[in-house]
């Protein structure tokens, strides 16, 4: 290598030392130098390109960039030391239509290649192809969701990381920037809820500081698993909360809601409700309840029904009562904020609180019974004297410990129940006093009627006066009036018997409103009517006069004709019990007997002055031909004075109403199908022919037809009845 370099240096120095002779021209524009010399000169110094050549090359480069989709702007060149002039380009921000098309005069056909002049056609995608691709992607993601859920349930601790992939599928936009389909999001939500139902523990997960505590290997693995589970659970709840926040924000701004968002909202609310009911004591359950309380006042009825059903079940099954108190407190806060602008579901869910079913004295009775059994058991065990003394002391010590625990638990339960009842009655009284004309008044009165016996007796007189003012002054519907009357009688039938209150005005209101109930839209009110009648006619029968009693029995018989079979059975059961309890009511079964003077007037609002003793139960003639078999039997038993319709225990009016409910279009017992008549078409034609002959022969005596077979007997029976009726006329 060194030798070659030396030779090259020598060759360069020799070339520099040679003299170059000038080339002379011969006057004709041609040089005298030989051809080889001219060629050597041309090869040594290439010809410089002209301005037209540079312009054509520039246009070719611009046209090729435009053809290949490159949108670049040519910037001014920059001179860099060692590199010379450097050209610069930048992506074009706005397309300029003027630069897209070049005129034919500027660029000649010879300058542009034929391959560059023909643009490449875009591929056309049809709607069917897009739908097929969409369905294929949805099926692929759904299969991925199913396999991931199965893997998690198979071994949750080892495959807990798969929850992260499922949580990502709940997003509206995927990580690659593409839009996530609605079907995939809904499938991921429902699947995650089912997985969390199975793997979430019943206890509340706490925070463990792994740095300051030394944990065993198994304990550390369990702590890591619980922390990951809690983090994914929290991420999932955040996604659900974002959907509800987006929905409420669009409602506030009065924006039009898309169909996808509405469907996604129902799925989101249902998922939250399922998580709360499945694990009410797990982490973040109060946070879920706080969101659901807002959804309980949503304008969409389907969403309100889902949350209402969730809270009803929660109030029935909550054993610790912490979440129940939290829910009632947030309902109270929302009603304070919204005032009268709330839906009835906000208040109607409170009637499912289990305040009245919990007996605080039941624990004490069970303890006493257990102590007696333990004493009896000790007599049958043969032990020495020393052992008996030792066991006796041990039992006394255990008894003291058990009693202290039981007393503490009862105190905690009593305190929680007291707080819940205070909050619920605060809601009820606030609506009664401040918003008596709101749409939640009916639900308020219904809940108040259910829990009225738990109110302190000091508030009874004020509450009765308040309800009386509502009945007389406020424009209430018949349903609200029924609940007002039921609340008053519930109060007066319990601790309120000691109060000196005359409920005569409430008897009149109740007697008047009974006629508004029918088998149409308001038949569900029969349940509260039966409960109120049971209080009036039986629990407070000593305060009901004879004429008022007779008026109510007559009104119940009239009501039997305009309600469904289960309501008629409950009312007939009440009438039968009244007649068995008061023998003087048998006068209503005798149409010729009368007590007093006057005429029965069903339109009078006072049952005592309606003169019901001057009439009879004529409605029983219609009830004996009722289409329901059990109603016919019950009516006949009332007329005969029998106690039961069959062997066995007599049902209460409420049990009749529940057991014989036909709201699902099923009769109990089933109505048998009518038997088929043989030759029915022939019998109808013969009957019609006979009636036509009868119409033309009015002046002639009808001829009795000759006896025919048993198949035609039905036609002749009808014909003979028509003939007899016309003879009587």
C-alpha positions in Angstrom: 0.0 0.0 0.0 2.8 2.4 0.7 4.5 1.7 -2.7 1.2 2.4 -4.5 0.8 5.7 -2.8 4.3 6.7 -3.7 3.7 5.9 -7.3 0.5 7.8 -7.5 2.3 10.8 -6.0 5.0 10.6 -8.6 2.5 10.3 -11.4 0.8 13.5 -10.2 4.0 15.5 -10.1 4.9 14.4 -13.7 1.5 15.4 -14.9 2.0 18.8 -13.4 5.4 19.3 -15.0 4.2 18.8 -18.6 3.3 21.7 -20.7 0.1 21.8 -22.6 0.1 23.2 -26.1 -2.7 25.6 -27.1 -5.0 24.3 -29.8 -5.2 26.5 -32.9 -8.3 27.0 -35.0 -8.2 27.0 -38.9 -10.6 29.9 -39.2 -13.6 27.9 -40.1 -14.7 27.3 -36.5 -12.8 24.0 -36.3 -9.7 23.4 -34.4 -6.5 22.0 -35.9 -6.0 19.5 -33.0 -6.5 15.9 -33.8 -9.7 14.0 -32.9 -8.1 12.3 -29.9 -7.1 15.6 -28.5 -10.6 17.1 -28.7 -12.1 14.0 -27.2 -9.6 14.2 -24.3 -10.6 17.8 -23.8 -14.3 17.0 -23.7 -13.7 14.1 -21.3 -11.7 16.3 -19.0 -14.2 19.2 -18.8 -17.9 18.1 -19.1 -20.4 20.4 -20.7 -22.2 22.7 -18.1 -26.1 22.2 -18.2 -28.1 25.0 -19.5 -31.0 26.8 -17.7 -33.6 24.9 -19.6 -32.1 21.6 -18.5 -32.2 22.6 -14.9 -35.7 23.8 -15.1 -36.9 20.5 -16.7 -35.1 18.4 -14.0 -36.7 20.5 -11.3 -40.2 20.0 -12.8 -39.6 16.3 -13.1 -38.7 16.0 -9.4 -41.8 18.1 -8.4 -44.1 16.0 -10.6 -42.8 12.7 -9.2 -43.3 13.9 -5.6 -46.9 14.9 -6.4 -47.5 11.5 -8.1 -46.2 9.5 -5.3 -48.2 11.3 -2.7 -45.4 13.4 -1.3 -46.5 17.0 -0.4 -43.3 18.9 0.1 -42.4 22.5 -0.1 -39.0 23.5 -1.5 -37.2 25.8 1.0 -34.2 28.0 0.4 -30.9 26.2 0.3 -28.4 26.5 3.1 -24.6 26.8 2.8 -22.8 24.5 5.2 -19.0 24.5 5.6 -17.5 21.5 4.0 -20.8 20.5 2.3 -21.6 23.5 0.2 -25.2 24.3 -0.7 -27.7 21.9 0.9 -31.3 21.8 -0.4 -34.2 21.7 2.1 -37.8 20.5 2.0 -40.7 20.6 4.5 -44.1 18.8 4.5 -46.9 20.9 3.1 -49.6 21.9 5.6 -52.3 23.0 3.2 -52.9 21.5 -0.2 -52.7 24.0 -3.0 -54.9 23.0 -5.9 -52.9 25.3 -8.2 -49.7 23.2 -7.8 -51.5 19.8 -8.2 -52.2 20.3 -12.0 -49.5 21.5 -14.3 -50.4 22.9 -17.7 -49.4 21.0 -20.8 -47.6 24.1 -22.2 -45.2 24.2 -19.3 -44.1 20.6 -19.5 -43.8 18.8 -22.8 -44.8 15.2 -23.4 -41.2 14.3 -24.0 -40.1 15.3 -20.6 -42.6 13.2 -18.7 -42.5 9.4 -18.7 -45.5 7.4 -19.8 -45.4 5.3 -16.6 -45.7 8.4 -14.4 -48.5 10.0 -16.4 -51.1 7.2 -15.5 -52.3 7.5 -11.9 -52.9 4.4 -9.8 -56.7 3.7 -9.2 -57.9 3.5 -5.6 -59.4 0.2 -4.3 -63.2 0.4 -3.9 -64.6 -1.1 -0.6 -68.4 -1.8 -0.5 -70.7 -1.6 2.5 -71.1 -5.3 2.7 -67.3 -5.8 3.0 -67.2 -3.3 5.8 -70.0 -5.1 7.7 -68.3 -8.5 7.2 -65.0 -7.1 8.5 -66.8 -5.5 11.5 -68.6 -8.8 12.4 -65.4 -10.7 12.0 -63.5 -8.3 14.4 -66.3 -8.4 16.9 -66.4 -12.2 16.9 -62.6 -12.3 17.3 -62.7 -9.9 20.3 -65.6 -11.8 21.9 -63.7 -15.1 21.6 -60.7 -13.4 23.2 -62.8 -12.1 26.0 -64.3 -15.5 26.6 -61.0 -17.3 26.6 -59.5 -14.7 29.0 -62.3 -15.0 31.4 -62.1 -18.8 31.4 -58.4 -18.6 32.1 -58.8 -16.2 35.0 -61.5 -18.3 36.6 -59.3 -21.4 36.3 -56.4 -19.9 38.2 -57.0 -16.3 39.4 -53.8 -15.8 41.3 -51.5 -16.9 38.4 -53.5 -15.1 35.6 -54.6 -12.0 37.3 -52.8 -9.9 34.6 -55.5 -10.9 32.1 -57.8 -8.5 33.9 -55.8 -5.6 32.5 -56.5 -6.7 28.9 -60.2 -7.0 29.6 -60.3 -3.6 31.3 -58.7 -2.1 28.1 -61.6 -3.4 26.0 -64.0 -1.3 28.0 -62.4 1.9 26.6 -64.1 3.8 23.8 -60.8 4.1 21.9 -58.2 1.3 21.7 -54.5 1.8 22.4 -53.8 1.9 18.6 -56.2 4.8 18.1 -59.1 2.8 16.5 -62.6 3.2 17.8 -63.9 0.3 19.9 -67.2 -1.2 18.9 -70.2 -1.0 21.2 -70.8 -4.8 21.2 -67.2 -5.4 22.3 -67.5 -2.8 25.2 -70.8 -4.3 26.5 -69.4 -7.8 26.3 -66.3 -6.8 28.2 -68.3 -5.1 30.9 -70.7 -8.0 31.5 -67.8 -10.5 31.4 -65.8 -8.5 33.9 -68.7 -8.2 36.3 -69.2 -12.0 36.2 -65.5 -12.6 36.8 -65.4 -10.1 39.7 -68.4 -11.8 41.3 -66.5 -15.0 41.5 -63.0 -13.9 42.5 -63.7 -10.9 44.7 -63.5 -11.9 48.4 -66.3 -11.2 50.9 -64.0 -9.1 53.2 -62.6 -5.7 52.7 -59.0 -5.6 51.4 -56.7 -3.5 53.5 -53.4 -1.8 52.6 -50.3 -3.7 53.8 -46.9 -1.9 53.9 -44.6 -4.6 52.5 -41.4 -2.5 53.2 -41.9 -2.1 57.0 -43.3 -5.6 57.6 -41.5 -8.9 57.0 -44.0 -11.3 55.4 -43.8 -14.9 54.6 -43.6 -16.1 51.0 -47.3 -17.2 50.8 -48.5 -14.1 52.6 -46.5 -11.9 50.2 -48.0 -13.6 47.2 -51.5 -13.2 48.6 -50.9 -9.5 49.3 -49.6 -8.9 45.8 -52.6 -10.7 44.3 -55.1 -8.7 46.4 -53.4 -5.4 45.5 -53.5 -6.2 41.7 -57.1 -7.3 42.0 -58.1 -4.1 43.8 -56.2 -1.9 41.3 -58.0 -3.6 38.3 -61.3 -3.3 40.1 -60.8 0.4 40.7 -59.8 0.9 37.0 -63.0 -0.8 35.9 -65.2 1.3 38.2 -63.5 4.5 36.9 -64.4 3.5 33.3 -68.0 3.0 34.4 -68.1 6.3 36.2 -66.8 8.1 33.2 -69.7 6.8 31.1 -72.2 8.1 33.6 -70.4 11.4 33.9 -70.5 11.8 30.1 -74.2 11.1 30.0 -75.1 13.6 32.8 -72.9 16.2 31.2 -74.6 15.9 27.9 -78.0 16.1 29.6 -77.0 19.3 31.4 -75.8 20.8 28.1 -79.1 19.7 26.4 -77.2 17.8 23.7 -78.7 15.0 21.7 -77.9 11.6 23.1 -76.8 8.9 20.7 -78.4 5.4 20.8 -75.1 3.8 21.6 -74.6 6.0 24.7 -78.1 5.2 26.0 -77.6 1.4 25.5 -74.2 1.7 27.1 -75.6 3.6 30.1 -78.2 0.9 30.9 -75.5 -1.8 30.7 -73.2 0.3 33.0 -75.9 0.9 35.6 -76.8 -2.8 35.6 -73.1 -3.8 36.1 -72.8 -1.4 39.1 -76.0 -2.8 40.6 -74.8 -6.4 40.2 -71.4 -5.6 41.9 -73.1 -3.9 44.9 -75.6 -6.8 45.4 -72.9 -9.5 45.0 -70.3 -7.9 47.3 -71.9 -5.1 49.4 -69.0 -5.1 52.0 -66.1 -5.0 49.5 -64.0 -1.9 48.8 -65.6 1.0 46.9 -69.2 -0.1 47.5 -70.1 3.3 49.0 -68.7 5.0 46.0 -70.9 2.8 43.7 -73.9 3.6 45.8 -73.2 7.3 45.5 -73.3 7.1 41.7 -76.4 4.9 41.7 -78.4 7.4 43.9 -77.8 10.0 41.2 -79.0 7.5 38.5 -82.1 6.9 40.7 -83.3 10.4 39.7 -82.6 9.9 36.0 -85.1 11.0 33.4 -85.0 7.6 31.7 -87.5 5.2 33.3 -85.7 2.0 32.5 -82.6 3.3 34.4 -84.7 4.2 37.4 -86.3 0.8 37.5 -82.9 -0.9 37.5 -81.6 1.1 40.4 -84.9 0.9 42.3 -84.8 -2.9 42.1 -81.2 -2.9 43.3 -81.9 -0.7 46.3 -85.0 -2.7 47.2 -82.9 -5.9 47.3 -80.1 -4.2 49.2 -82.4 -3.0 51.9 -83.8 -6.5 52.4 -80.5 -8.4 52.5 -78.1 -5.9 54.2 -77.2 -7.5 57.5 -74.6 -5.0 58.8 -76.9 -2.0 57.9 -73.8 0.2 57.1 -74.5 0.4 53.4 -78.2 0.9 54.0 -77.5 3.9 56.2 -75.1 5.3 53.6 -77.7 4.9 50.8 -80.5 6.6 52.8 -78.3 9.5 53.8 -77.4 10.2 50.1 -81.0 10.0 49.1 -81.8 12.6 51.8 -79.0 14.8 50.5 -80.2 14.6 46.9 -83.8 15.4 47.9 -82.5 18.5 49.8 -80.7 19.6 46.7 -83.4 18.9 44.1 -86.4 19.8 46.4 -89.6 18.9 44.6 -87.8 17.9 41.3 -87.4 14.2 42.1 -89.1 11.1 40.8 -91.3 8.8 42.9 -88.6 6.0 42.8 -86.4 8.2 45.1 -88.9 7.7 48.0 -90.7 4.5 47.1 -87.5 2.4 47.6 -87.5 3.4 51.3 -90.6 1.3 52.0 -88.4 -1.8 51.7 -86.3 -0.9 54.8 -86.5 -3.7 57.3 -87.2 -1.5 60.3 -90.4 -3.2 61.3 -89.2 -6.8 60.9 -86.3 -6.7 63.3 -87.3 -7.7 66.8 -84.7 -6.4 69.3 -86.1 -8.5 72.1 -85.8 -11.8 70.2 -82.1 -12.1 71.1 -82.9 -11.9 74.8 -85.6 -14.6 74.5 -83.2 -16.9 72.7 -80.5 -16.4 75.4 -82.9 -17.3 78.1 -84.1 -20.4 76.3 -80.5 -21.5 75.7 -79.7 -21.1 79.4 -82.6 -23.3 80.4 -81.4 -26.0 78.0 -77.9 -25.9 79.4 -79.2 -26.3 82.9 -81.2 -29.3 82.0 -78.3 -30.8 80.2 -76.0 -30.5 83.2 -78.3 -32.8 85.2 -77.8 -35.6 82.8 -74.1 -35.6 83.0 -72.5 -37.6 85.7 -69.5 -35.8 87.1 -67.6 -35.6 90.3 -68.2 -32.8 92.8 -65.0 -31.0 92.0 -65.6 -31.2 88.2 -69.1 -29.9 88.6 -67.8 -26.9 90.6 -65.1 -26.2 88.1 -67.6 -26.5 85.2 -70.0 -24.2 86.9 -67.5 -21.5 87.4 -66.4 -21.9 83.8 -70.0 -21.6 82.6 -70.6 -18.5 84.6 -67.5 -16.9 83.1 -68.6 -17.8 79.6 -72.1 -16.6 80.3 -70.8 -13.2 81.3 -68.6 -12.9 78.3 -71.4 -14.0 76.0 -73.9 -11.6 77.6 -71.5 -8.7 77.2 -71.0 -9.5 73.5 -74.7 -9.9 72.9 -75.5 -6.7 74.7 -72.9 -4.9 72.6 -74.3 -6.3 69.3 -77.8 -5.4 70.3 -76.8 -1.9 71.1 -75.0 -1.5 67.8 -78.0 -2.8 65.8 -80.4 -0.5 67.8 -78.2 2.5 67.1 -78.0 1.8 63.4 -81.7 1.2 63.1 -82.4 4.4 65.0 -80.2 6.4 62.7 -81.8 4.8 59.6 -85.4 5.4 60.9 -84.5 9.0 61.7 -83.2 9.6 58.3 -86.2 8.0 56.6 -88.8 9.9 58.6 -86.8 13.1 58.0 -87.4 12.6 54.3 -91.1 11.8 54.8 -91.9 14.7 57.0 -90.0 17.1 54.8 -92.1 16.2 51.8 -95.3 16.3 53.8 -94.6 19.8 55.2 -92.7 21.5 52.4 -93.8 19.8 49.2 -97.3 18.4 49.6 -98.1 19.0 45.9 -95.1 17.1 44.5 -95.4 13.9 42.6 -93.6 11.9 45.4 -96.5 12.5 47.9 -98.2 9.1 47.1 -94.9 7.2 47.7 -94.3 9.2 50.8 -97.7 8.3 52.3 -97.3 4.7 51.3 -94.0 4.4 53.2 -95.4 6.4 56.1 -98.3 4.0 56.4 -96.0 1.1 56.6 -93.7 2.5 59.3 -96.3 4.6 61.2 -96.3 2.2 64.2 -92.6 2.9 64.8 -93.0 6.7 65.3 -92.8 8.2 68.7 -96.3 8.6 70.3 -95.5 12.3 70.9 -95.8 13.1 67.2 -99.0 11.2 66.6 -101.4 14.0 67.2 -99.5 16.4 65.0 -99.2 13.8 62.2 -102.9 13.0 62.3 -103.8 16.7 62.1 -101.3 17.2 59.2 -102.9 14.3 57.3 -106.4 15.7 57.9 -105.4 19.1 56.5 -104.0 17.3 53.4 -107.3 15.5 52.9 -109.4 18.6 53.2 -107.3 21.3 51.7 -104.9 19.7 49.3 -106.0 18.5 45.8 -105.1 14.9 46.3 -105.9 11.9 44.1 -107.8 9.0 45.4 -104.6 7.0 45.7 -103.0 9.6 48.0 -106.2 9.8 50.0 -106.2 6.0 50.5 -102.6 6.1 51.8 -103.5 9.1 54.1 -106.4 7.1 55.6 -104.3 4.0 55.9 -101.6 5.9 57.8 -104.1 7.3 60.3 -105.7 4.0 61.1 -102.3 2.3 61.4 -101.3 5.0 64.0 -104.6 4.7 65.9 -104.6 0.9 65.9 -101.3 0.6 67.8 -99.9 3.0 70.5 -102.3 5.7 69.3 -105.3 4.0 71.0 -104.5 6.1 74.0 -105.0 9.3 72.1 -108.4 11.0 72.2 -108.9 11.4 68.4 -112.2 10.8 66.6 -111.5 9.3 63.1 -115.1 9.7 61.9 -114.0 12.1 59.1 -111.5 9.4 57.9 -114.3 6.8 57.7 -116.2 9.1 55.3 -113.2 9.7 53.1 -112.5 6.0 52.9 -116.1 5.0 52.2 -116.3 7.6 49.4 -113.0 6.5 47.7 -113.9 2.8 47.6 -116.0 3.2 44.4 -113.1 4.6 42.5 -111.3 1.3 42.4 -111.9 -1.0 39.5 -110.3 -3.7 37.4 -108.5 -1.2 35.1 -105.4 0.8 36.0 -105.8 1.0 39.8 -106.6 -2.6 40.8 -103.2 -2.8 42.6 -104.5 -0.5 45.3 -106.7 -3.4 46.5 -103.8 -4.6 48.7 -103.8 -1.4 50.8 -107.6 -1.3 50.8 -107.8 -4.8 52.3 -105.3 -3.9 55.0 -107.2 -0.8 55.9 -110.5 -2.7 56.0 -109.0 -5.2 58.3 -108.1 -2.4 60.8 -111.4 -0.7 60.5 -113.8 -3.7 60.7 -111.9 -5.9 63.0 -109.1 -4.2 65.1 -111.3 -1.2 65.7 -114.7 -2.8 65.6 -115.6 -1.5 69.1 -115.5 2.0 67.7 -117.7 1.3 64.7 -121.4 1.7 65.0 -123.9 -0.8 63.6 -125.2 1.4 60.8 -121.6 2.2 59.8 -120.8 -1.5 59.8 -123.8 -2.3 57.5 -122.9 0.6 55.2 -119.4 -0.8 54.7 -120.6 -4.3 54.1 -123.0 -3.1 51.4 -120.2 -1.1 49.8 -117.9 -4.1 49.8 -120.5 -6.2 48.0 -120.8 -3.5 45.3 -117.0 -3.3 45.0 -116.8 -7.1 44.3 -118.5 -6.5 40.9 -115.9 -4.1 39.6 -112.5 -5.7 40.6 -110.6 -8.8 39.4 -111.3 -12.3 40.9 -108.5 -12.1 43.5 -109.9 -8.8 44.8 -113.4 -10.2 44.8 -112.2 -13.2 46.9 -110.6 -10.9 49.5 -113.7 -8.8 49.8 -116.0 -11.8 50.0 -113.8 -13.2 52.7 -114.2 -10.0 54.7 -118.0 -10.0 54.3 -118.1 -13.6 55.5 -116.0 -12.8 58.6 -118.2 -9.8 59.3 -121.4 -11.9 59.2 -119.9 -14.5 61.4 -118.8 -11.9 63.9 -122.0 -9.9 63.9 -125.2 -11.9 63.6 -127.3 -8.8 63.0 -125.9 -8.5 59.5 -127.9 -11.4 58.4 -130.7 -8.9 57.6 -128.7 -8.1 54.4 -129.4 -11.6 53.1 -133.2 -11.2 53.4 -134.5 -9.0 50.6 -137.9 -8.5 52.4 -136.7 -7.5 55.8 -136.0 -3.8 56.6 -134.7 -2.1 59.7 -135.5 1.6 60.0 -137.2 3.9 57.5 -135.9 5.4 54.3 -134.4 4.3 51.1 -130.8 3.2 50.4 -128.7 5.9 48.7 -125.3 4.7 47.5 -124.1 8.2 46.6 -124.2 9.6 50.2 -120.6 10.0 51.5 -121.5 9.1 55.1 -121.9 5.3 55.5 -123.9 5.8 58.7 -126.6 7.8 56.9 -126.8 5.7 53.7 -129.7 3.6 55.0 -127.9 0.4 54.0 -130.1 -1.6 56.4 -133.1 -1.0 54.1 -131.6 -3.0 51.2 -130.0 -6.4 50.7 -126.9 -7.9 49.1 -128.4 -8.2 45.6 -124.9 -8.3 44.2 -124.6 -12.0 45.3 -127.0 -13.0 42.5 -124.4 -11.8 40.0 -121.5 -13.3 41.9 -123.1 -16.8 42.0 -122.8 -16.7 38.1 -119.2 -15.4 38.1 -116.8 -16.7 35.5 -114.3 -17.7 38.2 -115.1 -21.0 39.9 -113.8 -20.1 43.4 -115.8 -16.8 43.5 -119.0 -18.8 42.8 -118.2 -21.2 45.6 -117.3 -18.5 48.1 -120.5 -16.6 47.3 -122.6 -19.7 47.9 -120.8 -20.3 51.2 -121.6 -16.8 52.3 -125.3 -17.3 51.5 -125.4 -20.6 53.4 -123.3 -19.3 56.3 -120.5 -21.8 55.8 -117.0 -21.0 57.1 -114.7 -22.5 54.5 -114.9 -23.4 50.8 -113.2 -26.7 51.4 -111.5 -28.7 54.1 -108.5 -27.0 55.6 -107.5 -23.7 57.0 -109.5 -20.6 56.0 -107.3 -18.1 54.2 -107.1 -14.4 55.2 -108.2 -11.7 52.7 -104.6 -10.8 52.0 -103.8 -14.5 51.2 -106.8 -14.7 48.9 -105.6 -11.7 47.1 -102.0 -13.1 46.7 -102.8 -16.8 46.0 -105.5 -16.1 43.3 -103.6 -13.4 41.5 -104.3 -13.6 37.8 -102.0 -10.8 36.6 -100.0 -13.3 34.6 -103.2 -14.4 32.8 -103.3 -17.7 34.7 -106.4 -18.7 36.7 -106.1 -20.6 40.0 -107.7 -23.1 39.6 -107.7 -23.4 35.8 -110.9 -22.8 34.0 -111.9 -26.1 32.1 -112.3 -25.8 28.3 -115.9 -26.1 27.1 -117.0 -29.4 25.7 -117.4 -29.6 21.9 -121.0 -29.9 20.6 -121.5 -32.5 17.9 -123.1 -31.2 14.6 -122.9 -27.6 15.9 -123.2 -26.1 12.4 -126.3 -28.1 11.6 -127.9 -27.1 15.0 -127.2 -23.5 14.4 -128.7 -23.6 10.9 -131.9 -25.4 12.1 -132.3 -22.9 14.9 -131.9 -19.9 12.5 -134.4 -21.5 10.1 -136.9 -21.9 12.9 -136.5 -18.3 14.1 -137.1 -17.1 10.5 -140.3 -19.1 10.2 -141.4 -17.8 13.6 -140.9 -14.2 12.4 -143.2 -14.8 9.4 -145.9 -16.6 11.3 -146.6 -14.1 14.1 -150.4 -14.6 14.0 -150.2 -18.4 13.9 -149.7 -20.6 16.9 -146.2 -22.0 17.1 -146.0 -25.7 16.3 -144.0 -27.7 18.8 -141.4 -29.7 16.8 -141.2 -33.4 17.0 -138.7 -34.9 19.4 -135.3 -35.3 17.8 -132.0 -36.8 18.9 -130.0 -35.6 21.8 -127.6 -33.7 19.5 -130.5 -31.3 18.5 -131.9 -30.8 22.0 -130.0 -27.6 22.6 -131.7 -25.9 19.6 -135.2 -26.8 20.7 -134.5 -25.6 24.3 -133.7 -22.2 23.0 -136.7 -22.2 20.7 -139.1 -23.2 23.5 -137.7 -20.4 25.7 -138.3 -17.8 23.0 -141.9 -19.1 22.5 -142.7 -19.0 26.2 -141.3 -15.4 26.5 -143.5 -14.2 23.7 -146.6 -15.9 25.2 -146.0 -14.1 28.5 -145.8 -10.8 26.7 
